[in-house]
Amino acid sequence: MPATAHGFHQSTIHKAIKLLIHNLVYLNDTTGEFLLKLEDGRVIDTKGWGENNWEWTHGIGLYGIWQYHILTNDPESLQIIEDWLRERFAAGGTTKNINTMAVFLTLACLYEKTKNQTYLPWLDAWGEWAMYDLERTEYGGMQHITYVPLPSPPLPVAPASADRGVDISPRTHSSFGTTH
């Protein structure tokens, strides 16, 4: 890293990033505003870093910390990631949904670096689930279903391109191009 970037000395940048990571790891929802209360009685803190917290926001945070670790080889950042994963895995994981998958990008990167075999069953089980059991859209995309149940019956949604006259019908592909 150069000594300065955009007029800031590297020590100032590192200090700010470390403070950001610290604030992320010690973030606590004291008002209950970000608590997601599920029908089965579970309470998911979608922002806090403590126990029972496993949401897409944590996946984004872990990946950001991972990127900092990759750039700096900072052992504290790596330890935060490993601790978070170890604690969640020891607790048995969480409900599989499109949002809770977010942590697995960081886990896959971490496995590539460490070859820690305890990560493989998690990567394998969630990868299999994503490939074969995750609900799909009409066109095969991954359906965005989280903890909140879909309305019954689901609300009709017009394709985004419907009003623009764009053909979005399924197509068959060949090595020579796309055909209808």
PyRosetta script that sets phi, psi and omega in degrees:
from pyrosetta import init, pose_from_sequence

init()
pose = pose_from_sequence("MPATAHGFHQSTIHKAIKLLIHNLVYLNDTTGEFLLKLEDGRVIDTKGWGENNWEWTHGIGLYGIWQYHILTNDPESLQIIEDWLRERFAAGGTTKNINTMAVFLTLACLYEKTKNQTYLPWLDAWGEWAMYDLERTEYGGMQHITYVPLPSPPLPVAPASADRGVDISPRTHSSFGTTH")
pose.set_psi(1, 134.4)
pose.set_omega(1, 177.5)
pose.set_phi(2, -64.7)
pose.set_psi(2, 161.2)
pose.set_omega(2, -178.3)
pose.set_phi(3, -63.4)
pose.set_psi(3, -30.8)
pose.set_omega(3, 177.4)
pose.set_phi(4, -135.8)
pose.set_psi(4, 152.3)
pose.set_omega(4, 174.8)
pose.set_phi(5, -142.6)
pose.set_psi(5, 123.5)
pose.set_omega(5, -179.2)
pose.set_phi(6, 53.4)
pose.set_psi(6, 35.2)
pose.set_omega(6, 176.7)
pose.set_phi(7, 86.2)
pose.set_psi(7, 0.8)
pose.set_omega(7, 179.9)
pose.set_phi(8, -107.4)
pose.set_psi(8, 136.1)
pose.set_omega(8, 176.7)
pose.set_phi(9, -71.2)
pose.set_psi(9, 146.7)
pose.set_omega(9, -177.3)
pose.set_phi(10, -57.6)
pose.set_psi(10, -33.3)
pose.set_omega(10, 179.3)
pose.set_phi(11, -65.5)
pose.set_psi(11, -34.8)
pose.set_omega(11, 177.5)
pose.set_phi(12, -67.6)
pose.set_psi(12, -41.4)
pose.set_omega(12, 179.1)
pose.set_phi(13, -64.2)
pose.set_psi(13, -48.3)
pose.set_omega(13, 179.8)
pose.set_phi(14, -61.6)
pose.set_psi(14, -41.2)
pose.set_omega(14, 179.6)
pose.set_phi(15, -61.6)
pose.set_psi(15, -43.1)
pose.set_omega(15, 179.8)
pose.set_phi(16, -65.9)
pose.set_psi(16, -41.1)
pose.set_omega(16, 179.4)
pose.set_phi(17, -66.8)
pose.set_psi(17, -42.5)
pose.set_omega(17, 178.1)
pose.set_phi(18, -61.5)
pose.set_psi(18, -39.7)
pose.set_omega(18, 178.2)
pose.set_phi(19, -65.4)
pose.set_psi(19, -41.9)
pose.set_omega(19, 177.3)
pose.set_phi(20, -59.9)
pose.set_psi(20, -46.8)
pose.set_omega(20, 178.7)
pose.set_phi(21, -62.5)
pose.set_psi(21, -44.0)
pose.set_omega(21, 178.7)
pose.set_phi(22, -58.6)
pose.set_psi(22, -47.0)
pose.set_omega(22, -179.3)
pose.set_phi(23, -64.1)
pose.set_psi(23, -36.0)
pose.set_omega(23, 176.7)
pose.set_phi(24, -63.9)
pose.set_psi(24, -48.8)
pose.set_omega(24, -175.7)
pose.set_phi(25, -67.6)
pose.set_psi(25, -29.5)
pose.set_omega(25, -178.5)
pose.set_phi(26, -106.5)
pose.set_psi(26, 14.7)
pose.set_omega(26, 176.3)
pose.set_phi(27, -65.4)
pose.set_psi(27, 134.2)
pose.set_omega(27, -178.2)
pose.set_phi(28, -141.2)
pose.set_psi(28, 126.5)
pose.set_omega(28, 178.7)
pose.set_phi(29, -82.4)
pose.set_psi(29, 95.1)
pose.set_omega(29, -177.5)
pose.set_phi(30, -82.9)
pose.set_psi(30, -13.8)
pose.set_omega(30, -178.4)
pose.set_phi(31, -96.6)
pose.set_psi(31, -17.7)
pose.set_omega(31, -175.8)
pose.set_phi(32, 83.5)
pose.set_psi(32, 3.9)
pose.set_omega(32, -177.2)
pose.set_phi(33, -60.4)
pose.set_psi(33, -34.2)
pose.set_omega(33, -175.4)
pose.set_phi(34, -106.3)
pose.set_psi(34, 15.5)
pose.set_omega(34, 176.9)
pose.set_phi(35, -82.8)
pose.set_psi(35, 131.2)
pose.set_omega(35, 178.3)
pose.set_phi(36, -103.6)
pose.set_psi(36, 109.8)
pose.set_omega(36, -178.4)
pose.set_phi(37, -92.4)
pose.set_psi(37, 118.9)
pose.set_omega(37, -176.1)
pose.set_phi(38, -94.3)
pose.set_psi(38, 157.2)
pose.set_omega(38, -179.2)
pose.set_phi(39, -60.6)
pose.set_psi(39, -28.6)
pose.set_omega(39, -179.2)
pose.set_phi(40, -82.5)
pose.set_psi(40, 4.4)
pose.set_omega(40, 177.1)
pose.set_phi(41, 98.2)
pose.set_psi(41, -13.4)
pose.set_omega(41, 178.8)
pose.set_phi(42, -71.0)
pose.set_psi(42, 152.9)
pose.set_omega(42, 175.7)
pose.set_phi(43, -125.1)
pose.set_psi(43, 121.5)
pose.set_omega(43, -179.0)
pose.set_phi(44, -106.9)
pose.set_psi(44, 122.4)
pose.set_omega(44, 174.2)
pose.set_phi(45, -88.1)
pose.set_psi(45, 107.3)
pose.set_omega(45, -173.5)
pose.set_phi(46, -77.0)
pose.set_psi(46, -6.5)
pose.set_omega(46, -178.9)
pose.set_phi(47, -121.8)
pose.set_psi(47, -41.1)
pose.set_omega(47, -176.6)
pose.set_phi(48, -65.6)
pose.set_psi(48, 158.5)
pose.set_omega(48, -173.9)
pose.set_phi(49, -98.2)
pose.set_psi(49, -9.0)
pose.set_omega(49, -174.0)
pose.set_phi(50, -70.3)
pose.set_psi(50, -167.4)
pose.set_omega(50, -177.1)
pose.set_phi(51, -62.1)
pose.set_psi(51, 157.1)
pose.set_omega(51, -178.8)
pose.set_phi(52, 64.2)
pose.set_psi(52, 16.7)
pose.set_omega(52, -179.0)
pose.set_phi(53, -111.8)
pose.set_psi(53, 108.8)
pose.set_omega(53, -179.1)
pose.set_phi(54, -151.4)
pose.set_psi(54, 97.1)
pose.set_omega(54, -178.1)
pose.set_phi(55, -142.4)
pose.set_psi(55, 178.3)
pose.set_omega(55, -179.4)
pose.set_phi(56, -61.9)
pose.set_psi(56, -31.8)
pose.set_omega(56, 179.7)
pose.set_phi(57, -61.0)
pose.set_psi(57, -35.6)
pose.set_omega(57, 178.1)
pose.set_phi(58, -70.7)
pose.set_psi(58, -36.8)
pose.set_omega(58, 176.3)
pose.set_phi(59, -62.1)
pose.set_psi(59, -41.7)
pose.set_omega(59, 178.6)
pose.set_phi(60, -65.3)
pose.set_psi(60, -44.5)
pose.set_omega(60, 178.9)
pose.set_phi(61, -61.9)
pose.set_psi(61, -45.0)
pose.set_omega(61, 179.4)
pose.set_phi(62, -61.2)
pose.set_psi(62, -40.8)
pose.set_omega(62, -178.8)
pose.set_phi(63, -68.3)
pose.set_psi(63, -36.8)
pose.set_omega(63, 175.7)
pose.set_phi(64, -63.3)
pose.set_psi(64, -43.0)
pose.set_omega(64, 177.4)
pose.set_phi(65, -64.9)
pose.set_psi(65, -39.0)
pose.set_omega(65, 177.2)
pose.set_phi(66, -60.0)
pose.set_psi(66, -44.9)
pose.set_omega(66, -179.9)
pose.set_phi(67, -61.3)
pose.set_psi(67, -39.2)
pose.set_omega(67, 177.0)
pose.set_phi(68, -64.7)
pose.set_psi(68, -42.4)
pose.set_omega(68, 178.2)
pose.set_phi(69, -60.9)
pose.set_psi(69, -43.7)
pose.set_omega(69, -179.6)
pose.set_phi(70, -61.5)
pose.set_psi(70, -40.7)
pose.set_omega(70, -179.1)
pose.set_phi(71, -71.5)
pose.set_psi(71, -32.6)
pose.set_omega(71, -170.2)
pose.set_phi(72, -116.9)
pose.set_psi(72, -13.9)
pose.set_omega(72, -172.5)
pose.set_phi(73, 58.8)
pose.set_psi(73, 31.9)
pose.set_omega(73, -178.8)
pose.set_phi(74, -69.3)
pose.set_psi(74, 115.6)
pose.set_omega(74, -177.7)
pose.set_phi(75, -67.4)
pose.set_psi(75, -29.8)
pose.set_omega(75, 178.7)
pose.set_phi(76, -65.0)
pose.set_psi(76, -39.5)
pose.set_omega(76, 178.8)
pose.set_phi(77, -63.8)
pose.set_psi(77, -45.1)
pose.set_omega(77, 177.4)
pose.set_phi(78, -60.7)
pose.set_psi(78, -41.3)
pose.set_omega(78, -179.6)
pose.set_phi(79, -63.9)
pose.set_psi(79, -39.4)
pose.set_omega(79, 177.8)
pose.set_phi(80, -60.2)
pose.set_psi(80, -45.3)
pose.set_omega(80, 179.8)
pose.set_phi(81, -63.2)
pose.set_psi(81, -50.8)
pose.set_omega(81, -177.8)
pose.set_phi(82, -62.6)
pose.set_psi(82, -39.2)
pose.set_omega(82, 178.7)
pose.set_phi(83, -64.2)
pose.set_psi(83, -45.6)
pose.set_omega(83, -179.5)
pose.set_phi(84, -59.0)
pose.set_psi(84, -48.4)
pose.set_omega(84, -179.3)
pose.set_phi(85, -64.1)
pose.set_psi(85, -46.4)
pose.set_omega(85, -179.7)
pose.set_phi(86, -58.7)
pose.set_psi(86, -44.4)
pose.set_omega(86, -179.4)
pose.set_phi(87, -64.7)
pose.set_psi(87, -41.7)
pose.set_omega(87, -179.2)
pose.set_phi(88, -70.2)
pose.set_psi(88, -39.4)
pose.set_omega(88, 179.5)
pose.set_phi(89, -68.0)
pose.set_psi(89, -38.3)
pose.set_omega(89, 178.1)
pose.set_phi(90, -63.5)
pose.set_psi(90, -30.9)
pose.set_omega(90, 179.0)
pose.set_phi(91, -79.7)
pose.set_psi(91, -5.6)
pose.set_omega(91, 177.1)
pose.set_phi(92, 99.7)
pose.set_psi(92, 5.2)
pose.set_omega(92, 178.2)
pose.set_phi(93, 86.5)
pose.set_psi(93, -153.3)
pose.set_omega(93, -177.0)
pose.set_phi(94, -150.1)
pose.set_psi(94, 179.9)
pose.set_omega(94, 175.8)
pose.set_phi(95, -65.8)
pose.set_psi(95, 134.5)
pose.set_omega(95, 178.2)
pose.set_phi(96, -79.0)
pose.set_psi(96, 124.5)
pose.set_omega(96, 170.0)
pose.set_phi(97, -155.2)
pose.set_psi(97, 174.4)
pose.set_omega(97, -174.6)
pose.set_phi(98, -59.1)
pose.set_psi(98, -35.1)
pose.set_omega(98, -179.1)
pose.set_phi(99, -75.9)
pose.set_psi(99, -41.0)
pose.set_omega(99, -176.4)
pose.set_phi(100, -72.2)
pose.set_psi(100, -10.8)
pose.set_omega(100, 174.9)
pose.set_phi(101, -69.8)
pose.set_psi(101, -18.6)
pose.set_omega(101, -171.6)
pose.set_phi(102, -56.8)
pose.set_psi(102, -30.7)
pose.set_omega(102, -178.1)
pose.set_phi(103, -69.6)
pose.set_psi(103, -16.9)
pose.set_omega(103, -173.1)
pose.set_phi(104, -76.8)
pose.set_psi(104, -16.6)
pose.set_omega(104, 171.2)
pose.set_phi(105, -64.5)
pose.set_psi(105, -47.5)
pose.set_omega(105, 178.6)
pose.set_phi(106, -64.7)
pose.set_psi(106, -41.8)
pose.set_omega(106, 179.9)
pose.set_phi(107, -61.6)
pose.set_psi(107, -41.4)
pose.set_omega(107, 178.5)
pose.set_phi(108, -63.1)
pose.set_psi(108, -42.6)
pose.set_omega(108, 177.5)
pose.set_phi(109, -63.0)
pose.set_psi(109, -42.7)
pose.set_omega(109, 179.8)
pose.set_phi(110, -63.2)
pose.set_psi(110, -42.5)
pose.set_omega(110, 177.9)
pose.set_phi(111, -61.8)
pose.set_psi(111, -42.5)
pose.set_omega(111, 178.8)
pose.set_phi(112, -58.3)
pose.set_psi(112, -35.3)
pose.set_omega(112, -179.3)
pose.set_phi(113, -79.7)
pose.set_psi(113, -44.8)
pose.set_omega(113, -170.1)
pose.set_phi(114, -96.8)
pose.set_psi(114, -23.9)
pose.set_omega(114, -173.7)
pose.set_phi(115, 57.9)
pose.set_psi(115, 26.8)
pose.set_omega(115, 178.6)
pose.set_phi(116, -66.8)
pose.set_psi(116, 111.5)
pose.set_omega(116, -174.4)
pose.set_phi(117, -65.0)
pose.set_psi(117, -20.8)
pose.set_omega(117, 179.2)
pose.set_phi(118, -68.5)
pose.set_psi(118, -16.4)
pose.set_omega(118, 178.9)
pose.set_phi(119, -80.6)
pose.set_psi(119, -25.3)
pose.set_omega(119, -173.6)
pose.set_phi(120, -59.5)
pose.set_psi(120, -45.7)
pose.set_omega(120, 179.3)
pose.set_phi(121, -59.9)
pose.set_psi(121, -35.7)
pose.set_omega(121, 178.0)
pose.set_phi(122, -68.4)
pose.set_psi(122, -47.1)
pose.set_omega(122, 178.9)
pose.set_phi(123, -62.0)
pose.set_psi(123, -42.5)
pose.set_omega(123, -178.5)
pose.set_phi(124, -66.5)
pose.set_psi(124, -49.7)
pose.set_omega(124, -176.9)
pose.set_phi(125, -62.6)
pose.set_psi(125, -45.4)
pose.set_omega(125, -178.6)
pose.set_phi(126, -72.7)
pose.set_psi(126, -34.7)
pose.set_omega(126, 176.3)
pose.set_phi(127, -64.2)
pose.set_psi(127, -43.8)
pose.set_omega(127, 176.6)
pose.set_phi(128, -61.3)
pose.set_psi(128, -43.5)
pose.set_omega(128, 179.1)
pose.set_phi(129, -60.7)
pose.set_psi(129, -46.0)
pose.set_omega(129, -178.6)
pose.set_phi(130, -62.9)
pose.set_psi(130, -38.1)
pose.set_omega(130, -178.2)
pose.set_phi(131, -74.7)
pose.set_psi(131, -39.6)
pose.set_omega(131, -168.4)
pose.set_phi(132, -116.6)
pose.set_psi(132, -22.4)
pose.set_omega(132, -174.1)
pose.set_phi(133, -117.5)
pose.set_psi(133, -16.8)
pose.set_omega(133, 178.4)
pose.set_phi(134, -65.9)
pose.set_psi(134, 129.6)
pose.set_omega(134, -179.5)
pose.set_phi(135, -58.5)
pose.set_psi(135, 145.7)
pose.set_omega(135, -176.4)
pose.set_phi(136, -116.1)
pose.set_psi(136, 155.8)
pose.set_omega(136, 173.9)
pose.set_phi(137, -77.1)
pose.set_psi(137, 174.7)
pose.set_omega(137, 178.7)
pose.set_phi(138, -56.2)
pose.set_psi(138, -29.9)
pose.set_omega(138, -177.6)
pose.set_phi(139, -103.2)
pose.set_psi(139, 14.7)
pose.set_omega(139, 174.2)
pose.set_phi(140, 91.3)
pose.set_psi(140, -0.7)
pose.set_omega(140, 176.8)
pose.set_phi(141, -73.9)
pose.set_psi(141, 163.2)
pose.set_omega(141, 178.6)
pose.set_phi(142, -73.8)
pose.set_psi(142, 122.0)
pose.set_omega(142, -179.1)
pose.set_phi(143, -71.4)
pose.set_psi(143, 137.4)
pose.set_omega(143, -179.0)
pose.set_phi(144, -88.9)
pose.set_psi(144, 78.7)
pose.set_omega(144, 177.4)
pose.set_phi(145, -112.0)
pose.set_psi(145, 127.1)
pose.set_omega(145, -177.4)
pose.set_phi(146, -116.0)
pose.set_psi(146, -143.9)
pose.set_omega(146, 178.3)
pose.set_phi(147, -72.4)
pose.set_psi(147, -24.6)
pose.set_omega(147, -174.8)
pose.set_phi(148, -85.3)
pose.set_psi(148, 124.3)
pose.set_omega(148, -179.1)
pose.set_phi(149, -66.5)
pose.set_psi(149, 151.0)
pose.set_omega(149, 176.3)
pose.set_phi(150, -70.0)
pose.set_psi(150, 151.8)
pose.set_omega(150, 175.7)
pose.set_phi(151, -60.7)
pose.set_psi(151, 150.5)
pose.set_omega(151, -179.9)
pose.set_phi(152, -119.3)
pose.set_psi(152, 116.5)
pose.set_omega(152, -7.5)
pose.set_phi(153, -72.5)
pose.set_psi(153, 158.3)
pose.set_omega(153, 180.0)
pose.set_phi(154, -57.5)
pose.set_psi(154, 146.0)
pose.set_omega(154, 177.8)
pose.set_phi(155, -67.8)
pose.set_psi(155, 138.5)
pose.set_omega(155, 177.6)
pose.set_phi(156, -70.7)
pose.set_psi(156, 139.0)
pose.set_omega(156, 179.3)
pose.set_phi(157, -127.3)
pose.set_psi(157, 123.1)
pose.set_omega(157, 177.6)
pose.set_phi(158, -76.5)
pose.set_psi(158, 142.0)
pose.set_omega(158, 176.4)
pose.set_phi(159, -57.0)
pose.set_psi(159, 143.9)
pose.set_omega(159, -176.7)
pose.set_phi(160, -57.0)
pose.set_psi(160, -31.1)
pose.set_omega(160, -176.0)
pose.set_phi(161, -92.9)
pose.set_psi(161, 1.1)
pose.set_omega(161, -173.2)
pose.set_phi(162, -58.3)
pose.set_psi(162, -38.8)
pose.set_omega(162, -176.5)
pose.set_phi(163, -84.6)
pose.set_psi(163, 0.2)
pose.set_omega(163, -178.9)
pose.set_phi(164, -109.8)
pose.set_psi(164, 3.7)
pose.set_omega(164, 178.3)
pose.set_phi(165, 70.5)
pose.set_psi(165, 23.0)
pose.set_omega(165, -179.7)
pose.set_phi(166, -90.2)
pose.set_psi(166, 132.3)
pose.set_omega(166, 178.7)
pose.set_phi(167, -77.8)
pose.set_psi(167, 116.7)
pose.set_omega(167, 178.3)
pose.set_phi(168, -115.7)
pose.set_psi(168, 19.6)
pose.set_omega(168, -179.4)
pose.set_phi(169, -64.9)
pose.set_psi(169, 151.6)
pose.set_omega(169, 178.8)
pose.set_phi(170, -58.4)
pose.set_psi(170, 145.6)
pose.set_omega(170, -177.7)
pose.set_phi(171, -126.2)
pose.set_psi(171, 157.0)
pose.set_omega(171, 171.6)
pose.set_phi(172, -104.0)
pose.set_psi(172, 141.2)
pose.set_omega(172, -177.1)
pose.set_phi(173, -110.2)
pose.set_psi(173, 143.6)
pose.set_omega(173, 173.8)
pose.set_phi(174, -131.6)
pose.set_psi(174, 171.2)
pose.set_omega(174, 179.6)
pose.set_phi(175, -68.4)
pose.set_psi(175, -12.4)
pose.set_omega(175, -179.1)
pose.set_phi(176, -100.3)
pose.set_psi(176, 7.6)
pose.set_omega(176, 179.3)
pose.set_phi(177, 128.5)
pose.set_psi(177, -171.2)
pose.set_omega(177, -176.7)
pose.set_phi(178, -101.3)
pose.set_psi(178, 134.5)
pose.set_omega(178, 176.6)
pose.set_phi(179, -127.7)
pose.set_psi(179, 155.9)
pose.set_omega(179, 177.3)
pose.set_phi(180, -83.5)
pose.dump_pdb("model.pdb")
